[in-house]
Amino acid sequence: MAKINDLLEQIKGLTVVEVSELVKLMEEEFGVSAAAPVAVAAAPAAGAAPAAGADAGAAEEKANYDVVLKGLSATASKVAVIKVVKEATGLGLTEAKELVDGAPKTIKSNVPADEAKAMVEKLKEAGADVEMK
């Protein structure tokens, strides 16, 4: 147990970008995924009737999203995108730059819909190619 606690303390000292790289390496090394499991029960079964009061043609909006930076558009100002990423994530300048340089990357996970939409709008204004998942 002491080894695990020591390892946890070392991980706490890493930057977000370093932790992201560590996760990627562990996924590759052990053939696993750190992605959150999808709640299968939340999706209606094929052919199931929509819930009472629900519009059958309308897609149900998720409560939380991941904001993913796919890259920069040809007209993007990289500096402007880095500033928006820095502001949105609370990362330092170096970490924000590394995140932008390493696109495609998830900028922020499990973000409320309104906040995610605002973040996507700011990033698009700066010239980023971004999506909500």
N, C-alpha and C positions, 0 to 999 in steps of 0.2 A: 504494500500500500504506500510505503514511503517513496518508492520510485515513481508511482503515479502522481503523488502530490508534488514531487520535484518537477516532473514533466509539466504539470499544470501550471506551476509558477513560471516556468520558462516560456510557455505559450502565452501567458498573460503579458509578458514583456515584449511580444512581437507586435508589429504594426498590422493593420487590417490586411494590407497587401501581402505581407509575409504569411499570415494565417491562411489567406486564400491560396497561395502557392503551396503551402504545406498540405492543405486539403486535397488539392489537385494531385500532388505527388502520392498521397496515401490512397486516393481513388485508383490511380494507375497501378501502384504497387500491389494492392490487395484485391483489385477487381471489384470494388464496391462503389456505391454512389452515396454522397452526403446529402442528396436532395431529400426534402421533406416528403414523407409518404402522402399520396393523394387519397383523400377521403372518398372511397368508391360509393359508400352509402349515400352521399350527398347528391349524386347524379341520379335522375329518374331512370328507371329501367326502360329499355326500348319498348315502345308501344304503350307505356303507362300514360294514363290520363293526367293532364296538368292539374296542379293543386287548385283548389277552389279559389276563384277570383283572379287566377293567373291568366295572362293572355298567352294562348298557345303559340303564337308567332313571335313573341318577344323573348329575347335571350335574357337569362337571369344575370344581373350584374354582380360581380364578385365584390366582396367587402374590402379585400386587401389585394395588393398587386406587388410584383417585383418590377422595378424599373431597370431596364437593360440597355446599356449603351452598346449599339451595334457597330458604330464607327463615326467618322466625320464626313459630312458632305463635301463636295469639291469646293464649295464657297465658304466653308466653315473657318472661323477664327479659332484655332486650337487654344489660344490663351483664354478666349471668352468661354469656351466649353470647360476648360480646367477650372476657371473661377466659379462657374455654376456648380460643377461637381463638388468643389471644395465647400461651397456654401451649403449645398444640399446634404452632404454627408458628414460635415464636421471634420473631415480629414485635413491633414496638413498639406501644404502646397506640393511637396515631393510625392506624397502618397496619391493625391488627386491626379498629378501628372502621370504617374505610373499606371493608374487605373485607366486613364484616357488612352495612353499609349498601348495598353494591353487589351483594348477592345477586340472582340465583344466581351463585355463584363457586366455583371449585375452591379448596379450602383447602390441600390438600396432594396432590401427585401421586406415583405409583409407591410407595405405602406398603405394607409387608408386611401380609398379611391380618390377623394378630393385632392389630397396631398400629392398623390402619384400623378394625377392629371396636370396639376400646377407645375410639378417638376419636369414632366415631359414637355410641356409648353415652353418653359424657360430654356431647356436644353435644345429644343428645335429652333428657337429664336437665335441661339448662339451658333447654330449650324450642325448640331449633332444629329446623327441617325439613331433614334431611340424608340423603344417600344415598351408597353406595359404587358406583362404576362400574368 
